[in-house]
Amino acid sequence: LAQMYGLELERPCCNIACGPFGGADSRTDGICVQSMDGVLSIVENERVARERQLTKFLLPGPLHYSKASDSFFTTNAQLEVDCYRYSTLSALVPAGGEFAAADGVGEYERVKPDWSATVGEDVVCIATGRASTGLAHHQEDIIVIAERTMSVLHTDGALRTQLRLHYVPSCCHLQPTPGDALTLTARVARATGAGAGE
């Protein structure tokens, strides 16, 4: 492996997501880095293009990018899943825009989510894919794995279905359902005293 380029970010990093932000047709994907204090840094063309401070932020949670909706999904301190469309994050600072100078991050614009959905538990993993039957070709679900539940949300944040888990999950992976290449099956892994289980 060879390093192509490097960036020094001002804040300690926690999570990363990548993809063709804004439907970019370039040969490279964009990178979104979530810092420990809730700043999203969008890296495009080997430079930090913009930085935005998340609202209702306490601790970093999972960060996921969906190409189909051109949106980022993460969690907040109120045990909710937040959706931030790339167009919202890339918008210019409005006149009289809301800044957070009082808490020491005045150089970053605070951004409000496009929608929030209450989960009520700490979230372990967020993924997107076609987990429900009957979806149109361009539609997808948002799969949220929390401490004791798996929730499937519509792309507008409405709850589609929820399952109770009888174990504490550690991660999730979507894979094609046998016999149906368009539908995905969520595989949830759990940690046990003897190692990982499923």
N, C-alpha and C positions, 0 to 999 in steps of 0.2 A: 504494500500500500504506500502511496505517495501523497503527501499533503499538497492540495491544489492552491489553497490560500487560507489565511487565518484572519480573524477579527478579534480585537480585544474589546469586550463589552464592559460597560461601566459597573454593572450590577452582577451579583452572583446568580448563576443560571440554575434552573431546575428542570424544565421540560422543553421539548423541541417537537415541531411538526413541520412537514414540508409538503410542497405540492405546487401545481401551476396556478398560483394565486391570480385572481382576476381573469381567469381563462387564458392566461398567457400562452402564446404559441412558441415561446423561445425554447432553446435547447436545454435550458437549465430551469430547475424548479426554484421557487422562493423558499425561504426558511423563516419560521416564526419561533422565537425563543421566549419562554416565559421565565421571568426572574423570580427570585425568592420573595420579593416585595410586590409582585403583581404588575410588573411592567411587561407588555408585549413588545418585542423588538422585531420588526419585519426587515429581513435581509433580502435584498434583491440586487442582482448584478454585482455581487461581491462587496456590497456596502449596506450599512443600516439606512434604510429608506425612511422609516418613521418609527416612533415609539409611542405607545398609548398606555395609560394607567387604567387598570381594571377597577370598577367600583365594587363595593361590598366584598373587599378582598381581605383575607387574614392569612391563609396558608395556601401554597400552590397545590393544585390538584391535577388530574389528568388533563392533557391538551390534545385535541384531535382536529384534523382538518378534513373536510369533505369536499371533494372535487365537484360532485354533482350539484351541491347547493352553494359552492364557493364560500363556505362558512367555517368558523372555528368554534369548537365546543369546549368548555371548561366548567369548573364549579366555583361556587362562592361560599362565603362564610355563613350564609343562611341555608345551607344544605340544598342548594338549587343548581341545576344545570343551566348555564348561560350560553346563548348563541350570539356570536358576533360575525356579521357578514363582512367579507373582505372590503366591500364598498363602504361600509361604515368605518372600518379601521383606516381606510386610505383617504377618507374625506379630509379636505382642508379644515383648519381650525376656523370655526365660524366667528363672525364679529362678536366680541364679548363672550368668547368661548369659556367654558368652565375649566379652570385650572386648580391645582392643588398645592398652592404655595405654602399653606399653613403646615402641611405635614412633610415638607422637605422634598417633594417631587414636583416642584413648580414648573420644571421644563417639559413635563409630559402632560399632554391633554388627557383628561379623564374621559373615558368613553363609556356610554351606557349600552347594555346589551339590547339586541333586537328583540329578544324574548327570553324569558326565564321559566323554568318548569321545576316545581318543588319535588324533591326526591325524599327528603326527610332523614337521610343517612349520609355518612361519608361515602363518596364515590371512589371506587377502585379503578375503573376502566370505562372509557367511552369509545364506541366504534360505530361506524355507519355501514349499511349494506341492505340488501333486500332480504330481510328475515321473515317478512309477512307474505302470505300468498295473496294474489289478486292485485298487486301493485302494477301501475303502468310502467313501461320500460324505463322512463326517466326518473321514477320515484325511488326513494330509499327510506329505510327506518334508521332511527338513532337508538342504539342499544346502550343502555346505561347499567353497568354492574356496580351495585352498592354493597354495603356490608352484609345485608341479609336478603336483598331482592335483586331481580333483574327486570328492568323496565324497558319497554319498547315504546318510543315516542314517534309521533308524526313529525315531519320537518317543520311544523309550526309550533312544536312543543307540547301538543295535546297528547295525553296518555292513550296509547293504543292497547297495551296489555301489560300486566305485571305478574311476575312469578316470585313466590317465596323460595329462597334458598335455605337448605338445612345445614349449611356449612358456611364458613367464612371464605369468600373467594380471594384469589391473589391476582388473577389476570384473566383476560378473555381473548379468544381468537376466532374470527369468522372463517368458515371454510364452506365450499360448495356442498349442497345437499346431494347425496347419491341419487341419480336419476332425474335431477332438476338443476341444470347448470345455472339458472337465473336466481335461484333461492339459496340463501346461505344458512348454515346452522351455526349457532353460537356455541363454542366449546369453552366452558368455564373451568379453570384450574383452581385447585385449593391447596393450601399448604397444610401438611399434617406433621405429626411428630416424627414420622419415619421418612418424610420427604414429600414430594409433590404427588398429588392424586388428582383424579378427574371425576 
